[in-house]
Amino acid sequence: MNRQNRLAHASSPYLKQHANNPVDWYEWGEEALTKAREENMPLLISIGYAACHWCHVMAHESFEDESIAEFMNAHFVCIKIDREERPDIDRIYMEAAQLLSGRGGWPLNAFALPDGQPFYAGTYFPSDQWSDVLSQLSSLYTNDYTRIQKAAEGLTDGIRHDTFTQTPNAAPLDQTDYQASFENHIARIDFRLGGYTGAPKFMMPTGLEFLLQYFYQTGDVRGLNGAVIALDEMAKGGIYDQIGGGFARYSTDEFWLVPHFEKMLYDNAQLITLYAHAYQITKKPLYAEVVAQTIAFSERELMHPNGGFFASIDADSEHEEGKFYVWTHKELLSVLDPKTTDLILEFYQIRSNGNWESGKNILHYKIDKERFASDHKLSISEFNQLLKSANEILLEHRNLRIRPGTDDKILTSWNALMLSGYVNAYKAFGVKSYLDSAVRLATFLESTMLKDNGLLFRVFKDGRVTIAAFLDDYALLADALLTLYEVTFELHWLSLSKMLTEYMWNHFQDPKHHLFYYTSDLSEQLIARKHETSDNVIPASNSVLAHVLYKLGILTDNTEYSQMARQMSLNFRDEIIQHGAYYANWAMLIGRLAYPTYEVAVLGDQAVAMAHEMQQNFLPTSLFAGGISEDLPLLKQRLVKDSTVIYVCKDQVCNLPVSSPAQALALFNLKT
């Protein structure tokens, strides 16, 4: 048995995966950096995450190879980093890789001077190429240091480059900008297969949220159709776990059939919100099923007893991608009820020679359940019961297999997305356990991750918190707490959101650019201090914060916050218009700025219940406040004795109070 390296003492599950490597790995920190400086050795910085398939492949091919490890140990100070714990470091070296090749991904392998300046970076290397890279870079570092130093200076200058060199157009973003953004966005939608054109296909929840918001604001049915076809096809595809619930990270093909099998908390949390919103518009039973099943999956397989949620589930088990999830035809025949086997095999598109590779089948369906049931002379309720019974049998059998690994660290930002998911599911379906779980999760995050002065931590693992939080942790949690306030009217959650926002204002702000840095001014100083501005599979922390500032500005009558939100959006006028899903959360902010934001004040003993009756509808640009106290500017002098009243306001100008949710909703100028 090999002697374990330093990573045996790491808290990160990803780092622990490399504890038995013959590579003399260090964690990022002063010990490694001091060694590099004192011995004038280059840094080899290898970055990945626990659920990353190609990270496992490279580890097996190269980092477990004794001769390769021996060379790495002799010529480099080797550092392993969990990108989910240290996205600030990952961001810098990913940019180096993109500057060099135009591409990025994980595993990310960067080579740097002892002071951290990168001189080369790439992603996955097969073992023979990796050996060549190691040999060439080591030789250059020893024999042509000037060339290495020049490369490092050039890359570092590129990473530090200020992209905000032009003064933004100061004209307010308006409906014309919003509509132009939509036209460029909708042009990238695949109306045949759903999602965005091409392959691989990522779900991009924020982009689909924008389409729903656009439909709400304008009545343009293309927005709704673009979202609905994606949601339908994703739910039917192999990317969705048909028997266990929950979504994989992305589809390797354009048909949503073959997933990259890892399941990430951030995807599933956002998709709970997205499907809940789509249900509010369409009332499709399928969307209710997906939300319920995805929450059940998350609670069954990712929930810690304290109410927090783990980061991810691996794609691989027994060194094989997807083995836990796929089925042979023979195996299904042996497990299912013989009376319904043919029906279930037909529905799930099972083939004797497999619908994927090497006789393996990925469960998915192509025909809607209602039509399939009708074609087989069954009622939809009869078919759903047969399918439910079959799925339970398959899940029970699957649970006997060797499970993929679970990355059991708890990340603040991803848990904030789950908190929002719970609240939005509660709005749509009124299931009290969703609200109870939201409060429990918020309480855990407050008591464990947040300190009285607003200092937030990013990671909880093995009973302790580590790593000061980054802007996404603060912004996503502040946003989720605002959402929780809107359904409970408990001022405590709003106060916490405000405290987090004030901390960001004081410690993350870049006043020169009307933006916020990804790292605090109290954080470790790396070779560059970066901004996160473009939306991706998770919306950018700056775009999330802009929404928070806009909403808090209204709720607390803080014009400085509101003005900052507007200024932030002006930085990206061209990008918002041109780049679709990658600036979709910014585009949704325009949807708030250019169209009326409805401020709803509900006061009285029945305030929470009446607000919830309204919130069962899709109201993406509304803001709710209320309760039994006039404890916010929006609520001042609006309490009516012995009554519950609702005020619907625009730009803080309110209609006369009404006494029912139906009357209040009638005051919304809805185009849908």
N, C-alpha and C positions, 0 to 999 in steps of 0.2 A: 504493500500500500504506500502511495506517495505521501511524503510529508506535506501537510497543508501549508499554504502560503499565508500572508498577512490577511487576505480577504476572509479567512475563516472567522475573523473577529468583527467583520463588517455587519452592519444592521441591514443593508440592502439585500433582498433576495437575489437580485441580479449579480451583485458582486460575489455573494456566497456561491453562486453557480460556478465561479472560477477559482474557488478556494483550493481545488485539487490540481489545478494546472501546474506544470513545472515552471511556468513563467513566474518570476519573482515580482508579482504585482504589488503596487502600492495603491492606497486610496489617494485621491487628490488632497494635498495638504502640505504643511511645512516640511515634514520629514522627507518627502519625495523631492520637493523643490530645492531644499538645502543640499541634498545629495547631488542633484544635477549641477548646482552652482559650484559646489566645492570640488567636484570631480570633472567639471566641464563636460558633462555628458548630455546628449540631446534627450528630450522627453519624447516618449512614444505614448500618446494619449488615445486610448481605445474606449469608445463610448457606445453604449447600447441600452437595452432594457430587457426585462425578464421574459416577456412574451414574444421577443423578436426571433423569428425562425432563422434568418440568415446569420444572426449573431451566434446562434447555436451551431450552425454549420461551420462557420469560421473557427469557432472555439474548438470543435472536434477535429477539424482538418489541420489547424495550425497551432493553436495555443495548448493543445494536449500533446503535440509532437515534441519529443525530448530534444531533438537536434535543433529545431526552430527555436524552441524556448531557450536553449543554451546560448544561441546567437543573440537573441533579444536581451537576455540578462547581461551579456558581456558588453554590449555596445549601446544600450539605452536604459534610461530610467523609465520603467513601464508602469503606467498609471491606468487603472480601470475606473470608469465613471458610469454611474446610472443616470441616464439623461433625464429620467423623471424626477430624480432628486436634485440634480444640478442642471436645469435647463439653461441657466445663465452661461455656464461653460460650454455646453453643447451648442448654443446659439453662435458663439464666437468661432468655434472650429468647424461648424457646419457652413458658415459663411466662407471660411477659407476654402473648403472643398468646392463650394459653388462658384467661387471666383476662379478657381483653377480649371474646372471642368464643365461648369454650368449645371451640374447634377449634385444631388445629395441623397442621403438615406442612411440606414443603419444596417450593420455596424459602421460606425464612423471611426476612421483611424487617421490621426493627425500626428505629425512630427513637428516639434518645436524646439527653439533654443531654451536654455535653462530658465530664462525670464518669461517663458510662455509664448513668445512670438512664433507663430507657425511658419514653417517653410515648405511644407507639403501636406496634403490631406487627400484622402480617398475613402471609399466605402468598403464593400466586400472584395477581398482578393482570394482567389484559389491559392492553395498552399505553395505551388511552384512560383506563381507571380509574387506572392508575399515574400518568399525567400529572396527573390530578385530585388524587390523594393528595399528590403532591409539591408541587403549587401550594398546596393548602389548608394543609398542615403548615408550609410555608415562610412563608406569610402569617401564620399564627398565631404562629409563633416570633418573627417580627419585630414584629408589631402587638399581640399579646395574650400576652406571655411569662408573665404570672401564671397564665393558664389552662394553659399548657403545663407550667409548673413544678408546679402543683397535680396535674395528671394524672400527672406523673413521680413525685411523692411518693406518691400513692395506689398506683400500680403497684408501686413499689419496696417499699412497706410490705407489699403482698400477696405479693411474691416472698420477702421476708424472714420472713414470718409463720411462727411456730413451730407446726407442726401437731400436735406431741406435747404437748398441753396437759393431758391427763388422765393420771392415774397408772394404768399398766396393771394389769389383773387379775392378781394374783400367783399364782393357782392354776395348777399345771403344765398345759400343754397335753396332752391325753390322747386316747385312741382315739375318744371321743365327738366331740371337735373335728375329728379327722381324718375321721371318717365324715360329719359335717355338711358339711365342706368338699367332700367327694366328691359328695354329693347335689346341692349347688348347682352344682358343676362339670359333672356329667354331664347336668344339665338343659339345658345350652347346647350339647351335642354334636348335630350333624346326623347322625342314624343312617341317613339315606337317601343323602346325597351325601358325607358324611365331613367332618371338621373341625368348626369352630364355625359356628353358624347365621348365615345372612345373607351379604352380599357388601359389599365385597371380602372375600376369604378369605386370611388370613395363616396360615402353617403352625403357628406357636406350638409349637415342639418341646418346650419345658419343660412345657407343659400336657399333651401326649400322654405324656411321660415319667411324669408324675404318675399318669396312668391305668394305665400298666403297673405302677408301683410299688404302687398300690392293689390291683390284681389279685393281685400277689405276696403282699402282706401279708394280704389278707382272703379271697382266692378268689372274689371277686365278679366274675363273668364280664362284667358290663357294662363294667368298666374295660378289659378286654382287647378286647372288641368295639368299644368307642368308639375305641380307638387303631387297631385293625386296619382298620376301614373307611376311616379317614382315610388311613392309609398306602397301602392298595390304590388308592384313588381318586386320590391325589396321584401315585402312580407311573404310573398309566394316563393322566393328564391332560396337557394342554398345558403346565402349569406345570413338568413334567419334560421335559428335552430328550431326546426318544426316541432320537435318533441319536448325540448327543454326550455324554450324561450330564450330571448337575447340574441343580439346581432354580433357577427364577427366584424373585424376591423374594415375590411374592404373586399371587393370581388376582383379576382384576377382576370376575369373575362367581362365582356359587355352585357352578359345575360343575367348577372347576379347569381350564377349557378355555383361557381367554384370560389369559395372564400379563402382568404388568408385566415386560418381558423382561430387565431387568437381573439379573445373577447376582452374589450377594454371598457372600464367603467365610464369613461367620458363619452364614448359613443352611445352606450345604452341609456345613460342619464339624459342626454340631449334628445334621443329618439323618443323617450317617454314623453317629454314635453312636446315634441313635434307631432307625434301621433295623437296626443290629447288635443292639441290645437286643431288638427285636421278633423278630428271627431266632432269638435264643437261646431264646425262648419257643415260637415257632410252627414253626421250621425251614422256613419258606416259601422256596422257591427264588427267588421274585421279590425278596425282601428282600436276599438274597445278591447278586443281579444289581445292584440299585440301589446297594449299598455299593461293589461293585467298580467300577461305571461312574462313580460320583460321585468316588471317589478318583482314577480314571484321568483324568477331566475336570480335577480340581483340579491334578493333577501336570502335565498337558499344557498347560493354559491359564493357570494361576495361579502356578506354582512358579518361584521365583527360583533360579538356579544354587547359591546358598548354602544352600538347603533351606527358606528362608522362603517365605511365600505372599502374593501380592498381594491387594489389598482387594476388587476388583470388576471386572466387565465391564459396559460400558454397555448400555443398552436400545436405543440408537439407532445406526444407521449410515446414512451418506449422508442425514442429517437426517430419517430416517424410523424410527419405533419398530418394532422387530421385523423389519425388512427382512432381516436376516441369517438369520433362523430360519424364515421362512414360505415356502410353495411354491405355485405355480400347478399346476393339473391338467396343463396342457400340458407344463410343465417336468418334472414327474415322469414323464410318459410318455416324454419324450425321454431320460431318464437311466437309468431302471430296466431290468433285463433283461426283454425282452418276454415270456419264458416265465412269469414270476412277477408281472408288473406288476399284473394284475387282483387277485391275492391280496393283495398289499401295499397297494394302494389301498383295498381293502375293509377290511383290518385297521385301517389308519390313518385311516379315516373321511374319505377324500378325496372331494370333490365337484367337479364340473366348474365350478360357479359359486362355489366356495369354501365353507369351513365357518366362515369368520370374516367378512371384509369385502373388497369389491372383488376378488373372485375369488381371495383368498388362503386357503390352508389351513394350519392348525396341526396338526402330527402328534400324534395321540392315539389311544387305543383304548378301547373300551367292554366288549368281551367278553374274559374271561380267556384267556390264550394256550392253556391246556390245552383249554378248550372250543372255541375257534376252530379249533385243529388237528384236534380230533375231528370237528367239523362238516364239515371239508374232507378227511376221510379221510387225515389225516396223523398220524404219531406226533409227540409233543411235541419230540423231538430233531430230527426232520426239519424241523418248522416253525421251531424256533429257529435251525437252520442257514440256512434260507432268509432268515429275518429278519436274522440277523447279516450275511449277504452283502449284502442290500439296504441295510442301515444303513451298511455300510462304503462302498458306492458313493455313497450320499447324502452322507455326511460328506466324502468326497473331493471331491465336486462343490461342496458348500457352502464348503469351505475355499478355493475359488477366488474367492469373493465378497470384497467389501471388508468387513473385520472391524470390529465395534464397538471403541471405544477401551477400553483396560485401565488402570485406576487402579493403578499399579505401586508404590504405597507399601506398606510392610509394617507392620501394626499389631500390637503385642504381644498385646492382648486377643483379637483374632480368631485370631491364630496359636496362642494357648493353646487355643482351642476346637478347632482343627485337630489339635493335639497330642493332646487327649483323644479326638478322633475316631479317630485312628490307633490309639491304645491299645485303645479299645473294639472296633474292627474286628479287631485282633489277638486279643483275648480270644475273640471269637465265631468267628473263622474260622481262627486259627492260622497265618496267612500271615506268614512271617518278614519279608518285605520291609516289611510295615506297621510292625513293631516297629523295624526298622532305620531307617525314615524318621522314626519318632517320636523315636528317640535323636538322629538328625541334626538334627531341628528343635529339640529341647530344647537341644542343644549350641550351635546358632546363636543361640537366644534368650539363653542364658547368656553366651556370649562377646561378643555384640554389644550387647544391650540392658541387661544387668545389671552393676552395679559392685560392688566388693568390700564396700562398706558397706551394701548393700541398696538403693541408689538404682537405680531402674528407669526406662528411657526408653520412650516410647510408639511413636515413629515411626522407621522406617529407610527412607531414600530416597537414591539416588545415592551410596551408600557412606558415609553418615554418619547418626548418630542425632540426633533433635531432640525437644523437648517432653518434660518430665518426666511420668512416667506418672501415671495416675489410678487410683482404687480398683479399677475393673474390670480394668485391666491387672494389678495386683498379685494380686487375688483369683482371677481366672481362671487365671493362670499358677501360683499356689500350688496350686490345685486340680489342674491338669493334671500338675504335677510329683509330687503325691501319687499320682495314678493311675499314672504311669510307675513310681514306686517299687514299687507293688503287683505289677507284672508282672515286674520285674527284680530286686527286693530289693537294689538298689544304694543304699546309704545316702546317697550323694551327692545324689540327687534329693530325698530327704526333707529333708536338711539345707538345700538351697536353698529348699524350700517353707517350712521353719521360719524361715529368714532373712527371706524376704519377709513372712511373717506378723508377725514381730517389728517389722519396719519399719512395717507398717500400724498395729500396736498403738501404736507410739511417735509416729507422725506424722499419722495419720488419725482417731484415736479421739475420739469425743464422749462422754465419761464420763457426762454429765448424762442422756443418753437411751439409754445402752447401745447405741450405734450407731457408725457410722463415716462421716465426711464423704467426699464424692466427691473432694475435693482435699486435698492434703497441707498441713500448716501451713507448709511451705516454698514452696508454690506462689504464683503471682501472686494477689494479693488483689483479687477482683472485688467487685461491689456486694453479693453475698450468698454465703455458703458453704452449699452444699446437700447433702442426703443423696439417694442413689438407693435406693429401697426397693421399688418395685413391679416385678414381672417383666414383660417384654414379649417381643419377638422374641428378645432376649437376656436371660437372667435377671439380676435386679438384683444389683449388686455387693455389697450388704449381705447378700442371701440366699446368694450364693456364699460369701462370707467366713464366714457363720455355719456352713455345712457344713464349711469348712476348719477352723475353730476346734474344732468338735465332733470331727472325725476326728483332728486333731493332738492334741487333749486326751487322747484314748484312746491314741494311739501313743506319746506322750511323757510320759504320766501328768501332764499339766498341768491340774489341776482349775480353774484360773482361766480357761483357754480354754473348757473344757467349760461352765462356768457362764455365761460371756459368751454362748455360742451359745444357751443356754436363755433368757437374759434378752432377747436380741435378738428372738427369736421372740415373746415375750410382748407386744411393742409392737403386734403386728398380728393379735391373735386374731380380732377381728371381720372384718378384711379377708380373712384367710386363709379363713375360713368362707364369706364372702359373694361373693368376687370371682374365683373360678375361676382361669383361666389367668394372671391378673395377679398372683396370689400363689401360683402352683403350686410354685415352688421352696421357698418357706416351708412349704407343705403337705407337701412331701417331707421337710423337716426334722422335722416332727411325726411322719412315718412312721418316722424313725430314733429319735426320743425316746420315743414312746409304745409302740413295739413293740421286741422284742429286737434289738439290734445284735450280730451275730455277729462276734467277733474271732477270726481264724484265724491261728494261728502255725504255720509250717511250717519245720522245721529239719533240715538235713542236706544231703548232696551233691546230692540230687535235689529240693531244695526248690522251685526255680523251675519245673521240669517238673510236679511234683505240684500246685503251686498253679495252674498254667495249666490242668491237666485239670479242676480244680474251677471255674475262672473261665470255662470255656466255657459254663457254666450262667448263667442270669440271677440274680444275687445282689446286688440293689441296696442292701441294707442291711448288707452284710458289709464287713469291713476286714481286709486281709491284711498280714502282716509275716513276715519270715523270712530265710533264708539259712544261712550256716555259722557265724555269730557271734551271740552273745547280746548284740547291740548296742542293744537297746531294752528298756524295762521289761517289755513284753509277752513278751519272749523269755528273760528271766532264768531260769537254772537249768532250762532245758527242752531243751537239746542232749543227745542220746543218742549215745554213741560208736558209730561204724560203722553208723548207721541214719538213715533219714529218717522223721521222725514228724510227725504233724499234731495240733495241739490245737485244738479248737473250744470257744470260751469265750463266755460272756454276762456282761456287767457284771464282766469280769475274773475270773470264776469258771469254771474250765476242766474239761471232761470229761477222762477218762483219755486219753492219746495213742493214736492209731490209726496204722496204717501204709499206708493206701491212701486215695485220694480218694473212692472209693465209700463206704467206712466213714465218712469225715468228713461227706460229704453226708447220710448217713443220720441224722446227729445234728441236722440242721436241721429245725425243725418247719415244713415248708412246707405251705401250704394250696392251692397251685396244682396 
